[in-house]
Every structure is written in structure tokens, then in C-alpha cells.
């Protein structure tokens, strides 16, 4: 028997006759049975809903687990590459103390680059995780984007040819470190995708009240059908047939998020004679517009 | 002097392969993608191919498949080197040996010497 009322069973006799004790007992038993059946039906419906909800939860969990698995595979591959180089060069230097100082300097140079690369990859992974948790901070101050570009070009140009076509000061509000991170990433990508003997060009312009930086290479560019997925996490295949291994799949995603956090836009453009052209557009400070 | 073709798109790793091969008294040719590998084999038949698997243009699996399918190249030993620990698949696809990255340099040298013997 239930301990609560879930409905009412109303009966009456047309002739106005009163029910007998036996009839009332029978009716009570009938009402109890009906109530139980009704409660069961309600329970079933609730159970069905819960099973459905559980199913959905399980599906979400599976998708999340898959995403996590993909993330781990992608990350371990990415970290594995510099790690392989570091181990091989350290092994080599250790086992061959007689190698001359030129070779030693060359190998130490490689080691330094690969350690930097590893540090950058780890930084990207941490940033991506901060973004996911909503803890990614942009510390904006008044700055000149022209100086930021200059710093980045000087850092990179010790290794490869990068040409900066300036248009003078570009006063914006932004986080200098984060914007450097974006530019470094774009320039690195351009160097990787462009032919080794061609310089990467960073071209600055002022357009419609915005500072625009275009990072241009003479590589194969980005196929139109891949532009959409370029800024998603773990999409290192943006340039099919050219590179399936070198990007973290995080660099462009993070760059895009950083630029968005500055109220700007990161986009891929097509320019005659160029391959990949990535444009960063940031609003100029009010007084400069 | 034996001739080894290194197919590796990561310049720093290709360079260290080359260093050790030359140190062992071999001649090394380095290419950075699968298509260039097939072209290099056609130009000059190597005694051994060190083959990375994740490569631009044509991946290492496809390169191995084509090498094994052509009578002229089927007997060239291939040492697969990859970050993917897939030794069984590697050997099944015709590789003579398989090395997982990160690797110990002495393992690389030992495998190369064994395959060139």
C-alpha cells in the first residue's frame, strides 16, 4: 500500500444505495491496486527518463574521453619530437668527447632550439588548459605593436630570414607577451611552411581604424576547404600534403583565442604571389584612429 | 663505403642520423618527404633506407609499400623509425627493423650496422 495520495477514485450508485461493508473493502482493495499500478507507471516513466539522461551522459563522457585520448596522443607526439632530438644530441655529445668545438657548438645550438621548442609546446598545452577552465588572462596595457613585431623579428631572424615592412607606430591596447606569442607562432608556422631560401615577410598596415599585421610565406598556402578547421584545437593538418607533424595543433587555436581576447580578428587571406597569409587585426587606441 | 638514404623531415634528427652514419664510414643522403625518397631511390639505389613514418607528401607506410611492391627495390632493407610504437605493423609491412623514438643512439648505430652487414 502507498503512504501517500496519488489520485481519487469516485464511485456512486445511481439508485442512491449505500455500499455495503464488503463492497467498500473490495473497492478499497481495487483502489490500492489501481494506485500501485499508477505509481508503477509513473516510476517506469521516470526510470525511462533517467535511463535516457544516463545514456546521454555516457555519450558525452565517451566523447570527452575520446577527446582526452586524442589530446594525449597528439601531445605525446608533439613532445616526443624535440625530446627525441634532445636525447640523441645529449647521447652523442656524451659518447664522443673528442668532437671538435665547431661541431660541439652546432650540436649545442640544436639542443638549445629543441629545449626552447619543448618549453613552448608545454606553455601552449598549459594555455589551452587554462582557456578550457576559463582562467586564461590577458593583461592589457597601452603599447606600440610596432615594438612587439620588432622584438619578435629580432628573435627569429637569428635563425632565418624574416623581413619586416613597417608603417610606423601602431598604438594598441594589449598584452605584449601574449601578442608576441601570437606573432612568434605565426612566423614560426610561415618559416616551416615556406621554402627555406625565401624570407617570411611581416607587413604592417593601418586599415579602417585597426592595426593589421600580415605574416606572409611563399609556401603552398591553405586550401580553402581547410580554412574553417584551422583555428580549432589539434588541427595540424591545415596544409594538406605538406605537413602532418610539426604543429601542435594548438598554436593557431591559441593565437586565435588571444587575438579574440584583444577584440581583434585573426584570419587567413589569399594574396597573389603568396602562399600562406595570416592577418592579425587589432583595434587601434581611440586617440590614434 | 655503404650508401644510406635517410628519410626524415625533422632537420635536427636527420642531421644526427647523418652524423652517426658518416662516423661509421657510410655515405648518407637526406631527404625530407616520401616523394623525394622514392625519387632518390630511383636515382641511386641505397644499401639501406632509414625511414621515418610521419612524413609530408607521402608517409613512410606508403613509401615502404611502394618499395616492397617494386622488384627493383623490394630487397633494400628498411629501418623504420617512428614516434609511433608500431613495430608489428612495421615488420609486417616489410621493414627489416623498427626503432621507436626517442631512441638511444647506440641502438640506432647497432641496428644500422646489423642491417648493412
Interface residues (C-beta under 8 A of the other chain):
Chain A: X76 X77 X80 X81 X83 X84 X85 X86 X87 X88 X89 X91 X92 X95 X96 X103 X110 X113 X114 X241 X242 X243 X244 X245 X246
Chain B: X9 X10 X12 X13 X15 X16 X19 X20 X23 X54 X55 X56 X57 X59 X83 X84 X101 X102 X103 X104 X105 X106 X108
